[in-house]
Amino acid sequence: MPHCVLPDGAAMSYAEAGAGAPIVLVHGWAANGAFFRDLAVELAKSHRVYTLTLRGHAGSENGLSPLTIETLADDIAHFFEALDLKSAYALGWSMGAMALWAAAPRIGARLNGLIVEDMSPRLINDEDWEHGISTGYGAGDVANTVSEIESDWRSYVSRFAPRMFAASMREACPELEAWAAGQMAQADAHAMASYWRSMAGQDFRTALARITTPMLVIHGGDSQVYDDGATEFIALTAPNAKRVIIKGAGHVPHLEAPDDFLNHIEAFVRETRRPELRSGGATP
């Protein structure tokens, strides 16, 4: 598997397949590029697909930089520059969306469209925001979460993984939940604790208004992680955003409803592709 050497010398692994307009897939917290394997196969029929495994996740090095959303944003921007990606699309699932929001100003004109998969601009709930993690998760809960992650990571994963999927999907495909939990268990607990602290400190509610890149926001209608108001806020705040809801899917629509998810992405690309590419011009 190829890797990209990041500014601090860490190696970030990625997979590459297909040909056409580039699309970069950025996974969520504690996951890795394997979560996008099936989606990448389908997208590669019409795109050049780059599937990242972010630093600190199974398959890529931690490096010397702080394990934060800001560092991930720097890494993603560096990846775009190192591979000279242009007229590209990027998909961010969960934490991956936060990293892409932070990276978007640096990526700039290289980014043709941004796809957000089931994420909130802020994890923490308080009197001014009720669309964070759907259990009513507040600032006072962060320290306990970090302690649980660092003290017994596998036990934490066993509790977290079931919430990623809609209840109906867990009943129909229990093997999917087991596979996801097995993949997440490979992540480094201390790295995941650091990323959790960083995510909990983020608030993109204001920054979204400055991201003018066309944005498709995909919400799992039965998500147990974020409620409908989280993705609705993103779609109403980002200037060129629209939202779709995939009924019956949870926090991982690309695995729970793969055909619908793919169709939404392909439609978004058709709608937003730049005129010179629509008319058959060479793909950068």
C-alpha positions in Angstrom: 0.0 0.0 0.0 1.4 3.4 -0.9 2.0 6.1 1.7 2.4 9.8 1.9 5.2 11.2 4.0 3.7 14.0 6.2 5.5 17.2 7.2 6.7 15.7 10.5 8.0 12.5 8.7 5.1 10.2 9.6 3.9 7.9 7.0 0.1 8.0 6.1 -1.0 5.0 4.2 -3.6 5.2 1.5 -5.2 3.1 -1.3 -5.5 4.3 -4.9 -7.7 3.0 -7.6 -9.6 3.9 -10.8 -9.4 6.8 -13.2 -11.3 10.1 -13.6 -12.1 13.0 -11.3 -10.3 12.4 -8.0 -12.3 11.7 -4.9 -10.6 11.4 -1.4 -12.3 9.3 1.3 -11.6 10.3 4.9 -12.8 7.9 7.6 -14.1 8.5 11.1 -12.7 8.2 14.6 -11.0 4.9 15.4 -11.8 3.5 11.9 -9.4 3.1 9.0 -9.5 3.0 5.2 -10.9 -0.5 5.1 -14.3 0.9 6.1 -14.5 2.4 2.6 -13.3 -0.7 0.7 -16.6 -1.5 -1.0 -17.5 2.1 -1.7 -14.1 2.7 -3.2 -14.5 -0.3 -5.6 -17.8 1.2 -6.9 -16.5 4.8 -7.1 -13.3 3.6 -8.9 -15.5 2.7 -11.9 -15.7 6.5 -12.7 -13.2 8.2 -10.4 -9.6 8.1 -9.3 -10.2 7.1 -5.6 -7.8 7.8 -2.8 -8.7 6.1 0.5 -6.8 7.5 3.4 -5.9 6.0 6.8 -5.3 8.9 9.1 -2.3 9.1 11.4 -2.7 7.3 14.7 -5.2 4.8 13.1 -4.4 1.2 12.3 -2.1 1.2 9.3 -0.6 4.7 9.6 2.1 6.1 12.0 1.3 8.4 14.9 4.2 10.8 14.1 5.5 13.5 16.3 2.7 16.1 15.8 -0.2 16.5 18.2 -3.0 14.1 17.5 -5.7 16.7 16.9 -8.2 17.8 14.3 -5.9 20.6 13.3 -3.1 18.2 12.6 -5.4 16.0 10.5 -6.4 19.0 8.5 -2.7 19.8 7.9 -2.2 16.2 6.8 -5.1 16.2 4.4 -4.1 19.6 2.8 -0.5 18.2 2.5 -1.9 15.1 0.7 -3.8 17.2 -1.8 -0.6 19.3 -2.5 1.8 16.3 -2.6 -0.3 14.5 -5.2 -1.3 17.7 -6.9 -5.0 16.9 -6.8 -7.2 19.3 -8.7 -11.0 19.5 -9.3 -11.3 16.9 -6.5 -14.1 15.7 -4.3 -13.6 14.7 -0.7 -15.9 12.7 1.5 -15.6 12.9 5.3 -17.4 10.5 7.5 -17.9 11.6 11.1 -14.6 12.9 12.4 -13.4 12.9 8.8 -15.9 15.6 8.1 -14.4 17.8 10.9 -10.9 17.3 9.5 -12.1 18.3 6.0 -13.9 21.4 7.3 -10.7 22.5 9.0 -8.7 21.7 5.9 -11.0 23.3 3.3 -9.5 26.8 3.5 -6.0 25.4 2.8 -7.2 23.1 0.0 -9.1 26.0 -1.6 -9.7 25.7 -5.3 -8.4 22.2 -5.5 -11.7 21.1 -3.9 -14.7 20.9 -6.2 -17.1 19.3 -3.8 -17.4 18.2 -0.2 -19.5 15.3 1.1 -20.3 15.1 4.8 -21.5 11.8 6.2 -23.5 11.9 9.5 -21.7 14.5 11.5 -22.4 17.5 13.8 -20.4 20.8 13.8 -20.1 20.4 17.6 -20.1 17.2 19.7 -20.8 18.9 23.0 -24.4 19.8 24.1 -25.2 22.8 26.3 -27.9 25.4 26.7 -27.0 26.9 23.3 -26.6 23.6 21.3 -28.7 20.4 21.5 -27.5 18.7 18.4 -24.2 17.2 19.6 -23.9 13.5 20.5 -27.4 12.4 20.9 -27.2 11.1 24.5 -27.0 14.7 25.7 -23.3 14.5 26.0 -21.8 17.5 27.7 -18.4 19.0 28.5 -18.4 17.3 31.9 -18.5 13.9 30.2 -15.3 14.3 28.3 -12.9 13.4 31.0 -14.8 10.2 31.9 -14.8 9.1 28.2 -11.1 9.7 27.9 -10.5 7.6 31.0 -12.6 4.8 29.7 -10.8 4.8 26.4 -7.4 4.7 27.9 -8.1 2.2 30.7 -9.9 -0.5 28.6 -10.1 0.3 24.9 -11.6 -3.0 23.8 -14.4 -2.7 26.3 -15.1 0.9 25.2 -15.2 -0.3 21.5 -17.7 -3.0 22.5 -20.1 -0.4 23.8 -19.5 2.2 21.1 -19.6 0.0 18.0 -23.3 -1.0 18.4 -24.4 2.6 18.4 -22.8 3.2 15.0 -25.5 1.2 13.2 -29.3 1.4 13.0 -31.1 -1.1 15.2 -32.6 -2.8 12.2 -29.2 -3.2 10.5 -27.8 -4.7 13.7 -30.5 -7.3 13.7 -30.2 -8.1 10.0 -26.4 -8.0 9.7 -24.8 -8.7 13.1 -21.6 -9.7 11.4 -21.2 -6.1 10.2 -21.1 -4.7 13.7 -18.7 -7.5 14.7 -16.4 -6.6 11.8 -16.5 -2.9 12.6 -15.7 -3.5 16.3 -12.8 -5.8 15.3 -11.3 -3.1 13.0 -11.8 -0.3 15.7 -10.1 -2.4 18.4 -6.9 -2.3 16.4 -6.6 1.5 16.9 -4.2 2.9 19.5 -6.1 3.8 22.7 -3.9 6.8 23.6 -4.2 8.2 20.1 -8.0 7.8 20.2 -8.2 9.6 23.6 -6.2 12.5 22.1 -8.5 12.7 19.1 -11.6 12.5 21.3 -10.3 15.5 23.4 -9.7 17.5 20.2 -13.1 16.6 18.7 -14.8 17.6 21.9 -13.2 21.0 21.7 -14.2 21.8 18.1 -17.1 24.1 17.1 -17.6 24.6 13.4 -20.9 26.3 13.6 -19.5 29.7 12.5 -16.8 28.3 10.2 -19.4 26.5 8.1 -20.7 29.8 6.8 -17.3 30.5 5.3 -17.1 27.2 3.4 -18.4 28.1 -0.1 -17.4 24.7 -1.7 -20.5 22.8 -2.8 -21.4 20.4 0.0 -23.6 17.3 0.1 -24.7 16.4 3.7 -25.8 12.8 4.1 -27.7 11.9 7.3 -28.6 8.4 8.5 -32.3 8.7 9.3 -31.9 6.2 12.2 -28.6 7.5 13.4 -28.0 6.8 17.1 -25.1 9.2 17.2 -26.4 12.5 15.8 -30.0 13.7 15.5 -31.7 15.2 12.5 -30.9 18.8 13.7 -27.2 18.3 13.4 -27.1 17.8 9.7 -30.0 20.2 9.1 -27.9 22.9 10.7 -25.0 22.2 8.4 -27.2 22.3 5.3 -28.8 25.6 6.3 -25.5 27.2 7.3 -23.0 26.3 4.6 -23.8 28.6 1.6 -23.8 25.9 -1.1 -25.0 22.9 0.8 -27.9 20.5 0.4 -29.0 17.5 2.5 -30.3 14.1 1.9 -31.6 11.6 4.4 -31.1 7.9 4.0 -34.0 6.2 5.8 -33.2 3.1 7.8 -29.5 3.9 8.0 -27.6 4.8 11.1 -24.2 6.6 11.6 -22.6 4.6 8.8 -24.9 5.0 5.7 -22.1 4.0 3.3 -22.1 0.5 4.8 -25.8 0.3 5.8 -27.3 1.5 2.5 -24.5 1.3 0.0 -26.5 1.6 -3.2 -28.4 4.7 -2.0 -25.3 6.2 -0.7 -23.4 5.7 -4.0 -26.3 7.1 -6.0 -26.4 10.3 -4.0 -22.6 10.8 -4.4 -22.7 10.3 -8.2 -25.7 12.6 -8.5 -23.9 15.3 -6.5 -20.8 14.9 -8.7 -22.8 15.3 -11.9 -24.5 18.4 -10.5 -21.3 20.1 -9.4 -18.8 19.1 -12.0 -17.1 22.1 -13.5 -18.2 23.0 -17.1 -14.8 22.2 -18.7 -15.1 18.6 -17.2 -18.7 18.2 -18.2 -17.9 19.0 -21.8 -15.3 16.2 -22.0 -12.2 18.1 -21.2 -9.2 16.3 -19.8 -9.4 15.4 -16.1 -6.5 16.9 -14.2 
